[in-house]
Amino acid sequence: MDAIGDPIAAAIKTSLEQYFHDLDGEAPCAVYDMVLARVEKPLLTLVLERVEGNQTRAAELLGINRNTLRKKLQTYDLL
């Protein structure tokens, strides 16, 4: 599915276009990690809210191992 049919991809694309524009010729750095961090933290927060803090259910919903979820939660100071 392209960005036109996917509102999340479209929002990310628009944000990245603005990011590169705002750099005004400066070289970007670690764009991949930056984008993942900007997407992952709110994703984890929202999923945890939906499952009322149940990490097992959150991991299942995300399709990741519970230990992986805990590591990610620690990375973003969400524990």
All heavy atoms as a GROMACS GRO file, in nm:
protein
  617
    1MET      N    1   0.085  -0.118   0.000
    1MET     CA    2   0.000   0.000   0.000
    1MET      C    3   0.090   0.124   0.000
    1MET      O    4   0.184   0.134   0.076
    1MET     CB    5  -0.090  -0.003   0.124
    1MET     CG    6  -0.191   0.109   0.127
    1MET     SD    7  -0.302   0.099   0.268
    1MET     CE    8  -0.406  -0.036   0.221
    2ASP      N    9   0.062   0.220  -0.085
    2ASP     CA   10   0.141   0.342  -0.092
    2ASP      C   11   0.095   0.443   0.013
    2ASP      O   12  -0.004   0.422   0.083
    2ASP     CB   13   0.135   0.403  -0.232
    2ASP     CG   14  -0.006   0.444  -0.272
    2ASP    OD1   15  -0.098   0.429  -0.192
    2ASP    OD2   16  -0.022   0.491  -0.386
    3ALA      N   17   0.170   0.551   0.026
    3ALA     CA   18   0.139   0.652   0.128
    3ALA      C   19   0.002   0.714   0.109
    3ALA      O   20  -0.063   0.754   0.205
    3ALA     CB   21   0.247   0.760   0.128
    4ILE      N   22  -0.047   0.719  -0.015
    4ILE     CA   23  -0.176   0.781  -0.041
    4ILE      C   24  -0.289   0.700   0.025
    4ILE      O   25  -0.381   0.756   0.081
    4ILE     CB   26  -0.200   0.794  -0.194
    4ILE    CG1   27  -0.100   0.894  -0.252
    4ILE    CG2   28  -0.342   0.837  -0.222
    4ILE    CD1   29  -0.099   0.902  -0.402
    5GLY      N   30  -0.280   0.567   0.021
    5GLY     CA   31  -0.383   0.483   0.079
    5GLY      C   32  -0.358   0.447   0.224
    5GLY      O   33  -0.435   0.375   0.284
    6ASP      N   34  -0.249   0.497   0.281
    6ASP     CA   35  -0.211   0.463   0.418
    6ASP      C   36  -0.185   0.592   0.494
    6ASP      O   37  -0.081   0.656   0.478
    6ASP     CB   38  -0.085   0.376   0.415
    6ASP     CG   39  -0.040   0.332   0.552
    6ASP    OD1   40  -0.088   0.385   0.654
    6ASP    OD2   41   0.047   0.244   0.557
    7PRO      N   42  -0.280   0.633   0.578
    7PRO     CA   43  -0.265   0.763   0.647
    7PRO      C   44  -0.145   0.770   0.740
    7PRO      O   45  -0.086   0.877   0.757
    7PRO     CB   46  -0.396   0.779   0.725
    7PRO     CG   47  -0.458   0.644   0.728
    7PRO     CD   48  -0.406   0.568   0.611
    8ILE      N   49  -0.104   0.658   0.799
    8ILE     CA   50   0.015   0.661   0.886
    8ILE      C   51   0.140   0.687   0.802
    8ILE      O   52   0.223   0.771   0.836
    8ILE     CB   53   0.027   0.530   0.967
    8ILE    CG1   54  -0.091   0.518   1.063
    8ILE    CG2   55   0.160   0.525   1.043
    8ILE    CD1   56  -0.100   0.384   1.134
    9ALA      N   57   0.152   0.614   0.691
    9ALA     CA   58   0.267   0.634   0.603
    9ALA      C   59   0.267   0.776   0.547
    9ALA      O   60   0.373   0.839   0.535
    9ALA     CB   61   0.265   0.532   0.489
   10ALA      N   62   0.150   0.827   0.514
   10ALA     CA   63   0.141   0.963   0.461
   10ALA      C   64   0.186   1.066   0.565
   10ALA      O   65   0.258   1.161   0.532
   10ALA     CB   66  -0.002   0.993   0.417
   11ALA      N   67   0.148   1.045   0.691
   11ALA     CA   68   0.189   1.137   0.798
   11ALA      C   69   0.340   1.133   0.818
   11ALA      O   70   0.404   1.237   0.836
   11ALA     CB   71   0.116   1.103   0.927
   12ILE      N   72   0.396   1.013   0.814
   12ILE     CA   73   0.541   0.999   0.830
   12ILE      C   74   0.613   1.065   0.713
   12ILE      O   75   0.711   1.138   0.732
   12ILE     CB   76   0.581   0.851   0.844
   12ILE    CG1   77   0.526   0.795   0.975
   12ILE    CG2   78   0.732   0.833   0.836
   12ILE    CD1   79   0.534   0.644   0.988
   13LYS      N   80   0.565   1.042   0.592
   13LYS     CA   81   0.626   1.100   0.473
   13LYS      C   82   0.622   1.253   0.481
   13LYS      O   83   0.724   1.320   0.456
   13LYS     CB   84   0.554   1.052   0.347
   13LYS     CG   85   0.614   1.104   0.218
   13LYS     CD   86   0.539   1.045   0.098
   13LYS     CE   87   0.601   1.083  -0.034
   13LYS     NZ   88   0.586   1.222  -0.070
   14THR      N   89   0.509   1.308   0.518
   14THR     CA   90   0.496   1.453   0.530
   14THR      C   91   0.591   1.507   0.636
   14THR      O   92   0.659   1.609   0.614
   14THR     CB   93   0.351   1.492   0.566
   14THR    OG1   94   0.265   1.446   0.461
   14THR    CG2   95   0.335   1.641   0.583
   15SER      N   96   0.599   1.440   0.748
   15SER     CA   97   0.689   1.483   0.856
   15SER      C   98   0.835   1.477   0.812
   15SER      O   99   0.913   1.568   0.843
   15SER     CB  100   0.669   1.397   0.980
   15SER     OG  101   0.542   1.420   1.035
   16LEU      N  102   0.872   1.371   0.743
   16LEU     CA  103   1.010   1.360   0.696
   16LEU      C  104   1.043   1.465   0.590
   16LEU      O  105   1.154   1.520   0.590
   16LEU     CB  106   1.036   1.220   0.640
   16LEU     CG  107   1.059   1.112   0.745
   16LEU    CD1  108   1.063   0.975   0.681
   16LEU    CD2  109   1.186   1.140   0.823
   17GLU      N  110   0.949   1.493   0.503
   17GLU     CA  111   0.971   1.599   0.404
   17GLU      C  112   0.996   1.732   0.474
   17GLU      O  113   1.088   1.806   0.437
   17GLU     CB  114   0.853   1.609   0.308
   17GLU     CG  115   0.847   1.494   0.209
   17GLU     CD  116   0.717   1.490   0.130
   17GLU    OE1  117   0.619   1.556   0.169
   17GLU    OE2  118   0.714   1.417   0.029
   18GLN      N  119   0.919   1.760   0.579
   18GLN     CA  120   0.937   1.884   0.655
   18GLN      C  121   1.072   1.882   0.728
   18GLN      O  122   1.143   1.982   0.731
   18GLN     CB  123   0.823   1.904   0.755
   18GLN     CG  124   0.831   2.035   0.829
   18GLN     CD  125   0.814   2.155   0.737
   18GLN    OE1  126   0.719   2.160   0.660
   18GLN    NE2  127   0.905   2.249   0.744
   19TYR      N  128   1.108   1.768   0.783
   19TYR     CA  129   1.236   1.753   0.853
   19TYR      C  130   1.351   1.786   0.759
   19TYR      O  131   1.441   1.865   0.793
   19TYR     CB  132   1.249   1.611   0.909
   19TYR     CG  133   1.386   1.579   0.964
   19TYR    CD1  134   1.427   1.630   1.087
   19TYR    CD2  135   1.473   1.498   0.893
   19TYR    CE1  136   1.553   1.600   1.138
   19TYR    CE2  137   1.600   1.469   0.943
   19TYR     CZ  138   1.639   1.519   1.064
   19TYR     OH  139   1.764   1.490   1.114
   20PHE      N  140   1.351   1.724   0.640
   20PHE     CA  141   1.459   1.749   0.545
   20PHE      C  142   1.459   1.894   0.498
   20PHE      O  143   1.565   1.954   0.480
   20PHE     CB  144   1.450   1.652   0.426
   20PHE     CG  145   1.489   1.511   0.461
   20PHE    CD1  146   1.402   1.407   0.439
   20PHE    CD2  147   1.613   1.482   0.518
   20PHE    CE1  148   1.437   1.276   0.473
   20PHE    CE2  149   1.649   1.353   0.552
   20PHE     CZ  150   1.562   1.249   0.528
   21HIS      N  151   1.342   1.951   0.480
   21HIS     CA  152   1.332   2.091   0.441
   21HIS      C  153   1.392   2.180   0.550
   21HIS      O  154   1.467   2.274   0.522
   21HIS     CB  155   1.186   2.130   0.415
   21HIS     CG  156   1.168   2.273   0.380
   21HIS    ND1  157   1.139   2.369   0.475
   21HIS    CD2  158   1.177   2.339   0.261
   21HIS    CE1  159   1.131   2.487   0.418
   21HIS    NE2  160   1.152   2.471   0.287
   22ASP      N  161   1.359   2.152   0.676
   22ASP     CA  162   1.406   2.232   0.788
   22ASP      C  163   1.557   2.222   0.809
   22ASP      O  164   1.617   2.311   0.870
   22ASP     CB  165   1.335   2.192   0.917
   22ASP     CG  166   1.188   2.230   0.918
   22ASP    OD1  167   1.145   2.309   0.831
   22ASP    OD2  168   1.114   2.178   1.005
   23LEU      N  169   1.619   2.115   0.759
   23LEU     CA  170   1.764   2.103   0.771
   23LEU      C  171   1.836   2.210   0.691
   23LEU      O  172   1.951   2.243   0.720
   23LEU     CB  173   1.811   1.964   0.725
   23LEU     CG  174   1.782   1.849   0.819
   23LEU    CD1  175   1.824   1.716   0.755
   23LEU    CD2  176   1.852   1.867   0.952
   24ASP      N  177   1.768   2.261   0.589
   24ASP     CA  178   1.822   2.372   0.508
   24ASP      C  179   1.964   2.344   0.460
   24ASP      O  180   2.054   2.426   0.477
   24ASP     CB  181   1.815   2.502   0.588
   24ASP     CG  182   1.833   2.625   0.501
   24ASP    OD1  183   1.791   2.621   0.383
   24ASP    OD2  184   1.889   2.725   0.552
   25GLY      N  185   1.984   2.225   0.403
   25GLY     CA  186   2.113   2.192   0.345
   25GLY      C  187   2.208   2.119   0.438
   25GLY      O  188   2.309   2.066   0.395
   26GLU      N  189   2.179   2.118   0.567
   26GLU     CA  190   2.263   2.044   0.661
   26GLU      C  191   2.244   1.894   0.639
   26GLU      O  192   2.137   1.850   0.601
   26GLU     CB  193   2.226   2.078   0.806
   26GLU     CG  194   2.258   2.219   0.847
   26GLU     CD  195   2.407   2.247   0.853
   26GLU    OE1  196   2.482   2.160   0.900
   26GLU    OE2  197   2.447   2.356   0.808
   27ALA      N  198   2.349   1.818   0.666
   27ALA     CA  199   2.342   1.673   0.646
   27ALA      C  200   2.261   1.608   0.759
   27ALA      O  201   2.285   1.636   0.876
   27ALA     CB  202   2.483   1.615   0.644
   28PRO      N  203   2.165   1.523   0.723
   28PRO     CA  204   2.090   1.451   0.827
   28PRO      C  205   2.178   1.345   0.891
   28PRO      O  206   2.279   1.303   0.834
   28PRO     CB  207   1.975   1.387   0.750
   28PRO     CG  208   2.024   1.376   0.610
   28PRO     CD  209   2.121   1.489   0.589
   29CYS      N  210   2.140   1.302   1.009
   29CYS     CA  211   2.218   1.201   1.081
   29CYS      C  212   2.123   1.104   1.152
   29CYS      O  213   2.029   1.148   1.219
   29CYS     CB  214   2.309   1.270   1.182
   29CYS     SG  215   2.412   1.157   1.274
   30ALA      N  216   2.148   0.976   1.136
   30ALA     CA  217   2.074   0.871   1.207
   30ALA      C  218   1.922   0.885   1.189
   30ALA      O  219   1.846   0.872   1.285
   30ALA     CB  220   2.111   0.868   1.355
   31VAL      N  221   1.879   0.907   1.067
   31VAL     CA  222   1.737   0.927   1.038
   31VAL      C  223   1.656   0.802   1.073
   31VAL      O  224   1.547   0.813   1.130
   31VAL     CB  225   1.716   0.967   0.890
   31VAL    CG1  226   1.568   0.974   0.856
   31VAL    CG2  227   1.784   1.100   0.862
   32TYR      N  228   1.708   0.686   1.042
   32TYR     CA  229   1.636   0.562   1.069
   32TYR      C  230   1.603   0.549   1.217
   32TYR      O  231   1.487   0.526   1.255
   32TYR     CB  232   1.720   0.442   1.021
   32TYR     CG  233   1.653   0.309   1.043
   32TYR    CD1  234   1.556   0.262   0.953
   32TYR    CD2  235   1.684   0.229   1.152
   32TYR    CE1  236   1.494   0.141   0.972
   32TYR    CE2  237   1.622   0.108   1.172
   32TYR     CZ  238   1.528   0.063   1.082
   32TYR     OH  239   1.466  -0.057   1.102
   33ASP      N  240   1.704   0.562   1.303
   33ASP     CA  241   1.681   0.551   1.448
   33ASP      C  242   1.588   0.660   1.498
   33ASP      O  243   1.505   0.636   1.586
   33ASP     CB  244   1.814   0.557   1.523
   33ASP     CG  245   1.897   0.431   1.504
   33ASP    OD1  246   1.839   0.325   1.473
   33ASP    OD2  247   2.020   0.439   1.520
   34MET      N  248   1.601   0.780   1.445
   34MET     CA  249   1.515   0.891   1.486
   34MET      C  250   1.368   0.860   1.456
   34MET      O  251   1.281   0.877   1.541
   34MET     CB  252   1.555   1.020   1.415
   34MET     CG  253   1.463   1.138   1.448
   34MET     SD  254   1.480   1.278   1.336
   34MET     CE  255   1.417   1.212   1.182
   35VAL      N  256   1.341   0.812   1.335
   35VAL     CA  257   1.204   0.782   1.295
   35VAL      C  258   1.147   0.668   1.380
   35VAL      O  259   1.034   0.678   1.429
   35VAL     CB  260   1.195   0.749   1.145
   35VAL    CG1  261   1.058   0.696   1.108
   35VAL    CG2  262   1.229   0.873   1.062
   36LEU      N  263   1.225   0.563   1.398
   36LEU     CA  264   1.175   0.452   1.480
   36LEU      C  265   1.142   0.496   1.621
   36LEU      O  266   1.038   0.458   1.676
   36LEU     CB  267   1.278   0.339   1.484
   36LEU     CG  268   1.289   0.256   1.358
   36LEU    CD1  269   1.384   0.139   1.380
   36LEU    CD2  270   1.155   0.204   1.312
   37ALA      N  271   1.228   0.578   1.681
   37ALA     CA  272   1.201   0.626   1.816
   37ALA      C  273   1.075   0.712   1.822
   37ALA      O  274   0.997   0.702   1.916
   37ALA     CB  275   1.321   0.704   1.869
   38ARG      N  276   1.054   0.795   1.720
   38ARG     CA  277   0.937   0.884   1.719
   38ARG      C  278   0.807   0.806   1.700
   38ARG      O  279   0.702   0.848   1.744
   38ARG     CB  280   0.948   0.990   1.609
   38ARG     CG  281   1.062   1.088   1.622
   38ARG     CD  282   1.060   1.160   1.757
   38ARG     NE  283   1.159   1.264   1.768
   38ARG     CZ  284   1.287   1.247   1.796
   38ARG    NH1  285   1.334   1.126   1.811
   38ARG    NH2  286   1.368   1.350   1.807
   39VAL      N  287   0.816   0.691   1.635
   39VAL     CA  288   0.697   0.609   1.611
   39VAL      C  289   0.677   0.509   1.725
   39VAL      O  290   0.565   0.488   1.773
   39VAL     CB  291   0.708   0.534   1.476
   39VAL    CG1  292   0.598   0.432   1.460
   39VAL    CG2  293   0.707   0.634   1.361
   40GLU      N  294   0.786   0.450   1.771
   40GLU     CA  295   0.777   0.339   1.866
   40GLU      C  296   0.725   0.382   2.004
   40GLU      O  297   0.639   0.314   2.061
   40GLU     CB  298   0.914   0.274   1.880
   40GLU     CG  299   0.910   0.136   1.939
   40GLU     CD  300   1.041   0.063   1.924
   40GLU    OE1  301   1.149   0.122   1.948
   40GLU    OE2  302   1.035  -0.056   1.888
   41LYS      N  303   0.773   0.491   2.057
   41LYS     CA  304   0.731   0.532   2.192
   41LYS      C  305   0.580   0.558   2.199
   41LYS      O  306   0.512   0.503   2.286
   41LYS     CB  307   0.810   0.653   2.241
   41LYS     CG  308   0.775   0.688   2.385
   41LYS     CD  309   0.863   0.798   2.439
   41LYS     CE  310   0.826   0.828   2.584
   41LYS     NZ  311   0.914   0.931   2.642
   42PRO      N  312   0.523   0.640   2.109
   42PRO     CA  313   0.378   0.658   2.118
   42PRO      C  314   0.299   0.530   2.089
   42PRO      O  315   0.192   0.509   2.145
   42PRO     CB  316   0.346   0.767   2.016
   42PRO     CG  317   0.467   0.784   1.933
   42PRO     CD  318   0.582   0.727   2.009
   43LEU      N  319   0.353   0.444   2.004
   43LEU     CA  320   0.289   0.316   1.977
   43LEU      C  321   0.282   0.233   2.105
   43LEU      O  322   0.176   0.181   2.141
   43LEU     CB  323   0.365   0.239   1.868
   43LEU     CG  324   0.322   0.094   1.844
   43LEU    CD1  325   0.180   0.087   1.792
   43LEU    CD2  326   0.419   0.026   1.749
   44LEU      N  327   0.393   0.221   2.174
   44LEU     CA  328   0.397   0.144   2.297
   44LEU      C  329   0.304   0.204   2.403
   44LEU      O  330   0.231   0.132   2.471
   44LEU     CB  331   0.540   0.137   2.351
   44LEU     CG  332   0.641   0.063   2.263
   44LEU    CD1  333   0.782   0.080   2.319
   44LEU    CD2  334   0.605  -0.083   2.248
   45THR      N  335   0.307   0.336   2.415
   45THR     CA  336   0.222   0.404   2.512
   45THR      C  337   0.075   0.377   2.485
   45THR      O  338  -0.002   0.342   2.575
   45THR     CB  339   0.250   0.555   2.511
   45THR    OG1  340   0.389   0.576   2.540
   45THR    CG2  341   0.167   0.628   2.612
   46LEU      N  342   0.034   0.392   2.361
   46LEU     CA  343  -0.106   0.372   2.325
   46LEU      C  344  -0.150   0.228   2.345
   46LEU      O  345  -0.258   0.202   2.399
   46LEU     CB  346  -0.130   0.416   2.180
   46LEU     CG  347  -0.273   0.405   2.131
   46LEU    CD1  348  -0.364   0.498   2.210
   46LEU    CD2  349  -0.281   0.438   1.984
   47VAL      N  350  -0.068   0.134   2.303
   47VAL     CA  351  -0.103  -0.007   2.318
   47VAL      C  352  -0.116  -0.041   2.467
   47VAL      O  353  -0.211  -0.109   2.507
   47VAL     CB  354   0.000  -0.098   2.248
   47VAL    CG1  355  -0.018  -0.243   2.289
   47VAL    CG2  356  -0.014  -0.085   2.096
   48LEU      N  357  -0.023   0.005   2.549
   48LEU     CA  358  -0.032  -0.021   2.693
   48LEU      C  359  -0.160   0.037   2.753
   48LEU      O  360  -0.223  -0.024   2.839
   48LEU     CB  361   0.090   0.032   2.766
   48LEU     CG  362   0.213  -0.056   2.760
   48LEU    CD1  363   0.334   0.018   2.818
   48LEU    CD2  364   0.190  -0.187   2.834
   49GLU      N  365  -0.198   0.155   2.708
   49GLU     CA  366  -0.323   0.215   2.756
   49GLU      C  367  -0.442   0.128   2.715
   49GLU      O  368  -0.533   0.107   2.795
   49GLU     CB  369  -0.340   0.356   2.700
   49GLU     CG  370  -0.246   0.458   2.760
   49GLU     CD  371  -0.252   0.592   2.690
   49GLU    OE1  372  -0.334   0.612   2.598
   49GLU    OE2  373  -0.170   0.679   2.727
   50ARG      N  374  -0.442   0.078   2.592
   50ARG     CA  375  -0.554  -0.002   2.542
   50ARG      C  376  -0.571  -0.132   2.620
   50ARG      O  377  -0.682  -0.183   2.632
   50ARG     CB  378  -0.538  -0.033   2.394
   50ARG     CG  379  -0.536   0.090   2.309
   50ARG     CD  380  -0.625   0.101   2.196
   50ARG     NE  381  -0.718   0.002   2.158
   50ARG     CZ  382  -0.841   0.032   2.123
   50ARG    NH1  383  -0.884   0.155   2.128
   50ARG    NH2  384  -0.922  -0.062   2.080
   51VAL      N  385  -0.459  -0.189   2.668
   51VAL     CA  386  -0.466  -0.316   2.741
   51VAL      C  387  -0.452  -0.293   2.892
   51VAL      O  388  -0.424  -0.387   2.967
   51VAL     CB  389  -0.360  -0.417   2.690
   51VAL    CG1  390  -0.386  -0.451   2.544
   51VAL    CG2  391  -0.219  -0.366   2.712
   52GLU      N  392  -0.472  -0.169   2.932
   52GLU     CA  393  -0.470  -0.132   3.074
   52GLU      C  394  -0.343  -0.176   3.145
   52GLU      O  395  -0.346  -0.227   3.258
   52GLU     CB  396  -0.595  -0.185   3.144
   52GLU     CG  397  -0.722  -0.130   3.084
   52GLU     CD  398  -0.848  -0.191   3.141
   52GLU    OE1  399  -0.841  -0.295   3.210
   52GLU    OE2  400  -0.956  -0.133   3.115
   53GLY      N  401  -0.228  -0.160   3.077
   53GLY     CA  402  -0.098  -0.188   3.137
   53GLY      C  403  -0.056  -0.334   3.138
   53GLY      O  404   0.052  -0.365   3.188
   54ASN      N  405  -0.137  -0.423   3.084
   54ASN     CA  406  -0.105  -0.565   3.083
   54ASN      C  407   0.002  -0.591   2.976
   54ASN      O  408  -0.026  -0.591   2.856
   54ASN     CB  409  -0.231  -0.647   3.056
   54ASN     CG  410  -0.207  -0.796   3.064
   54ASN    OD1  411  -0.112  -0.848   3.008
   54ASN    ND2  412  -0.297  -0.864   3.134
   55GLN      N  413   0.125  -0.615   3.022
   55GLN     CA  414   0.236  -0.630   2.929
   55GLN      C  415   0.226  -0.756   2.843
   55GLN      O  416   0.267  -0.755   2.727
   55GLN     CB  417   0.368  -0.628   3.004
   55GLN     CG  418   0.397  -0.493   3.066
   55GLN     CD  419   0.525  -0.492   3.145
   55GLN    OE1  420   0.608  -0.583   3.135
   55GLN    NE2  421   0.543  -0.390   3.226
   56THR      N  422   0.171  -0.862   2.897
   56THR     CA  423   0.154  -0.984   2.819
   56THR      C  424   0.059  -0.959   2.703
   56THR      O  425   0.088  -0.995   2.588
   56THR     CB  426   0.102  -1.099   2.908
   56THR    OG1  427   0.198  -1.122   3.012
   56THR    CG2  428   0.081  -1.226   2.827
   57ARG      N  429  -0.054  -0.894   2.731
   57ARG     CA  430  -0.150  -0.863   2.625
   57ARG      C  431  -0.091  -0.763   2.526
   57ARG      O  432  -0.116  -0.772   2.405
   57ARG     CB  433  -0.280  -0.810   2.686
   57ARG     CG  434  -0.360  -0.922   2.754
   57ARG     CD  435  -0.491  -0.877   2.815
   57ARG     NE  436  -0.572  -0.797   2.726
   57ARG     CZ  437  -0.652  -0.698   2.766
   57ARG    NH1  438  -0.662  -0.667   2.894
   57ARG    NH2  439  -0.723  -0.630   2.679
   58ALA      N  440  -0.015  -0.666   2.576
   58ALA     CA  441   0.047  -0.566   2.488
   58ALA      C  442   0.145  -0.635   2.392
   58ALA      O  443   0.144  -0.606   2.272
   58ALA     CB  444   0.119  -0.460   2.570
   59ALA      N  445   0.225  -0.725   2.444
   59ALA     CA  446   0.321  -0.796   2.360
   59ALA      C  447   0.248  -0.878   2.253
   59ALA      O  448   0.289  -0.880   2.136
   59ALA     CB  449   0.410  -0.886   2.445
   60GLU      N  450   0.140  -0.944   2.292
   60GLU     CA  451   0.061  -1.022   2.197
   60GLU      C  452   0.003  -0.932   2.089
   60GLU      O  453   0.007  -0.964   1.970
   60GLU     CB  454  -0.050  -1.097   2.268
   60GLU     CG  455  -0.002  -1.211   2.355
   60GLU     CD  456  -0.113  -1.271   2.442
   60GLU    OE1  457  -0.228  -1.222   2.438
   60GLU    OE2  458  -0.082  -1.367   2.516
   61LEU      N  459  -0.053  -0.819   2.130
   61LEU     CA  460  -0.113  -0.726   2.034
   61LEU      C  461  -0.008  -0.674   1.936
   61LEU      O  462  -0.034  -0.659   1.817
   61LEU     CB  463  -0.177  -0.609   2.111
   61LEU     CG  464  -0.273  -0.520   2.034
   61LEU    CD1  465  -0.379  -0.467   2.128
   61LEU    CD2  466  -0.200  -0.407   1.967
   62LEU      N  467   0.113  -0.647   1.988
   62LEU     CA  468   0.221  -0.596   1.903
   62LEU      C  469   0.288  -0.704   1.820
   62LEU      O  470   0.358  -0.675   1.723
   62LEU     CB  471   0.326  -0.527   1.991
   62LEU     CG  472   0.283  -0.398   2.056
   62LEU    CD1  473   0.379  -0.359   2.168
   62LEU    CD2  474   0.272  -0.286   1.953
   63GLY      N  475   0.268  -0.830   1.858
   63GLY     CA  476   0.332  -0.940   1.787
   63GLY      C  477   0.479  -0.953   1.820
   63GLY      O  478   0.559  -0.995   1.736
   64ILE      N  479   0.515  -0.917   1.945
   64ILE     CA  480   0.653  -0.930   1.988
   64ILE      C  481   0.658  -1.008   2.119
   64ILE      O  482   0.557  -1.023   2.188
   64ILE     CB  483   0.723  -0.793   2.006
   64ILE    CG1  484   0.653  -0.708   2.114
   64ILE    CG2  485   0.729  -0.719   1.873
   64ILE    CD1  486   0.723  -0.576   2.144
   65ASN      N  487   0.775  -1.055   2.154
   65ASN     CA  488   0.798  -1.128   2.278
   65ASN      C  489   0.784  -1.031   2.395
   65ASN      O  490   0.822  -0.914   2.387
   65ASN     CB  491   0.938  -1.188   2.271
   65ASN     CG  492   0.975  -1.267   2.392
   65ASN    OD1  493   1.006  -1.210   2.497
   65ASN    ND2  494   0.974  -1.399   2.379
   66ARG      N  495   0.734  -1.080   2.508
   66ARG     CA  496   0.715  -0.995   2.627
   66ARG      C  497   0.847  -0.937   2.675
   66ARG      O  498   0.854  -0.822   2.717
   66ARG     CB  499   0.648  -1.074   2.739
   66ARG     CG  500   0.612  -0.986   2.858
   66ARG     CD  501   0.532  -1.066   2.962
   66ARG     NE  502   0.500  -0.984   3.076
   66ARG     CZ  503   0.582  -0.962   3.179
   66ARG    NH1  504   0.702  -1.017   3.180
   66ARG    NH2  505   0.544  -0.885   3.280
   67ASN      N  506   0.956  -1.017   2.667
   67ASN     CA  507   1.087  -0.966   2.708
   67ASN      C  508   1.133  -0.853   2.616
   67ASN      O  509   1.195  -0.756   2.661
   67ASN     CB  510   1.191  -1.078   2.711
   67ASN     CG  511   1.166  -1.175   2.824
   67ASN    OD1  512   1.109  -1.140   2.927
   67ASN    ND2  513   1.206  -1.300   2.805
   68THR      N  514   1.104  -0.864   2.489
   68THR     CA  515   1.137  -0.757   2.394
   68THR      C  516   1.058  -0.633   2.428
   68THR      O  517   1.112  -0.521   2.427
   68THR     CB  518   1.106  -0.803   2.250
   68THR    OG1  519   1.182  -0.920   2.220
   68THR    CG2  520   1.136  -0.693   2.149
   69LEU      N  521   0.931  -0.650   2.461
   69LEU     CA  522   0.848  -0.536   2.501
   69LEU      C  523   0.907  -0.467   2.623
   69LEU      O  524   0.921  -0.346   2.626
   69LEU     CB  525   0.704  -0.581   2.530
   69LEU     CG  526   0.613  -0.473   2.589
   69LEU    CD1  527   0.596  -0.356   2.494
   69LEU    CD2  528   0.479  -0.534   2.628
   70ARG      N  529   0.944  -0.545   2.724
   70ARG     CA  530   1.001  -0.487   2.847
   70ARG      C  531   1.128  -0.409   2.817
   70ARG      O  532   1.150  -0.301   2.871
   70ARG     CB  533   1.026  -0.595   2.952
   70ARG     CG  534   0.896  -0.650   3.011
   70ARG     CD  535   0.918  -0.739   3.130
   70ARG     NE  536   0.995  -0.679   3.237
   70ARG     CZ  537   0.949  -0.591   3.326
   70ARG    NH1  538   0.823  -0.550   3.318
   70ARG    NH2  539   1.025  -0.544   3.422
   71LYS      N  540   1.211  -0.463   2.729
   71LYS     CA  541   1.336  -0.393   2.691
   71LYS      C  542   1.303  -0.260   2.625
   71LYS      O  543   1.364  -0.157   2.655
   71LYS     CB  544   1.419  -0.481   2.598
   71LYS     CG  545   1.550  -0.419   2.557
   71LYS     CD  546   1.629  -0.513   2.468
   71LYS     CE  547   1.755  -0.443   2.420
   71LYS     NZ  548   1.830  -0.524   2.324
   72LYS      N  549   1.204  -0.259   2.536
   72LYS     CA  550   1.164  -0.137   2.468
   72LYS      C  551   1.104  -0.037   2.568
   72LYS      O  552   1.130   0.082   2.560
   72LYS     CB  553   1.066  -0.167   2.355
   72LYS     CG  554   1.131  -0.239   2.237
   72LYS     CD  555   1.031  -0.270   2.130
   72LYS     CE  556   1.097  -0.343   2.015
   72LYS     NZ  557   1.197  -0.262   1.945
   73LEU      N  558   1.025  -0.086   2.662
   73LEU     CA  559   0.966   0.002   2.764
   73LEU      C  560   1.076   0.066   2.848
   73LEU      O  561   1.067   0.185   2.883
   73LEU     CB  562   0.869  -0.077   2.851
   73LEU     CG  563   0.744  -0.130   2.782
   73LEU    CD1  564   0.662  -0.215   2.878
   73LEU    CD2  565   0.660  -0.017   2.726
   74GLN      N  566   1.180  -0.009   2.880
   74GLN     CA  567   1.291   0.045   2.955
   74GLN      C  568   1.366   0.150   2.873
   74GLN      O  569   1.404   0.256   2.926
   74GLN     CB  570   1.387  -0.065   2.998
   74GLN     CG  571   1.330  -0.156   3.106
   74GLN     CD  572   1.417  -0.276   3.135
   74GLN    OE1  573   1.499  -0.317   3.053
   74GLN    NE2  574   1.397  -0.335   3.253
   75THR      N  575   1.384   0.123   2.744
   75THR     CA  576   1.453   0.217   2.657
   75THR      C  577   1.386   0.354   2.657
   75THR      O  578   1.453   0.457   2.658
   75THR     CB  579   1.457   0.162   2.511
   75THR    OG1  580   1.530   0.040   2.511
   75THR    CG2  581   1.519   0.261   2.415
   76TYR      N  582   1.254   0.354   2.659
   76TYR     CA  583   1.178   0.479   2.653
   76TYR      C  584   1.129   0.527   2.790
   76TYR      O  585   1.044   0.615   2.800
   76TYR     CB  586   1.059   0.464   2.558
   76TYR     CG  587   1.102   0.435   2.417
   76TYR    CD1  588   1.080   0.311   2.359
   76TYR    CD2  589   1.168   0.531   2.341
   76TYR    CE1  590   1.120   0.284   2.229
   76TYR    CE2  591   1.209   0.505   2.211
   76TYR     CZ  592   1.185   0.381   2.157
   76TYR     OH  593   1.226   0.354   2.029
   77ASP      N  594   1.185   0.468   2.898
   77ASP     CA  595   1.147   0.505   3.035
   77ASP      C  596   0.996   0.495   3.058
   77ASP      O  597   0.935   0.584   3.117
   77ASP     CB  598   1.196   0.647   3.070
   77ASP     CG  599   1.347   0.656   3.074
   77ASP    OD1  600   1.411   0.561   3.121
   77ASP    OD2  601   1.402   0.760   3.030
   78LEU      N  602   0.937   0.387   3.010
   78LEU     CA  603   0.793   0.366   3.024
   78LEU      C  604   0.760   0.263   3.132
   78LEU      O  605   0.644   0.228   3.149
   78LEU     CB  606   0.732   0.323   2.890
   78LEU     CG  607   0.739   0.428   2.779
   78LEU    CD1  608   0.690   0.370   2.647
   78LEU    CD2  609   0.658   0.552   2.817
   79LEU      N  610   0.860   0.216   3.203
   79LEU     CA  611   0.836   0.120   3.313
   79LEU      C  612   0.831   0.193   3.445
   79LEU      O  613   0.890   0.291   3.468
   79LEU     CB  614   0.946   0.015   3.319
   79LEU     CG  615   0.932  -0.101   3.222
   79LEU    CD1  616   1.045  -0.198   3.240
   79LEU    CD2  617   0.800  -0.173   3.240
   0.00000   0.00000   0.00000
